[in-house]
Amino acid sequence: MSGDMLVRRARDALRAAEPAQSIGALLRETIAAAPPRELRRALLGVEAAERMDGTPRFGQHLLVDSPELTIFHATLPPGFVNAPHDHRTWAVVAVYEGEERNVFYERRDDALVPEASLVATAPRVVVMRDDTIHAIENRLPTPSYAIHAYGNAHFHVARSMWHPETLREEPRDEKIFAAWSRDMIARGVRLPEAGTPR
Ligand SMILES: [Fe+2]
């Protein structure tokens, strides 16, 4: 499926009674329809897909950036990790090559506590609720590739992030969030083991 077609079908799915479930079904179908390399070419175009095959660095390739729908293709290199964050809407992540390990957090009094974990191994679609707080990492020696969809303007709305060590809540700032991530990766930080597997 081409990126344009995926966005068109996702826009239709937004009108369903349960958009997140409907987008989940669409992404399940999308990642089942072609082997990973072919899927990347169809979604992103040959040139962008080949760059990713050659040097799998962290990257977010936007397919749509609108007030009610954001979809991007995400590449997570080996050792990638980020800090806890929220989305303020439903989120659907379709891992089609490699894996994304999730740690889900809960607010308890004034603290943030790791509550559950989920290793999403391709092909796997994870649907998250509006109030989900999580962090992700790639523990494999190979990159992970996924399609991420959100029911809002993911890169523009006010959201929260939690400092990776103090777990203090702060307004999300893309530059600081990315700097935290780079620092965690450089130091080889791993997300906690704590939490019930989902
Ligand atoms: Fe997230």
Boltz pocket constraint, residues with backbone or C-beta under 6 A from the ligand:
constraints:
  - pocket:
      binder: B
      contacts: [[A, 85], [A, 86], [A, 87], [A, 134]]
      max_distance: 6.0
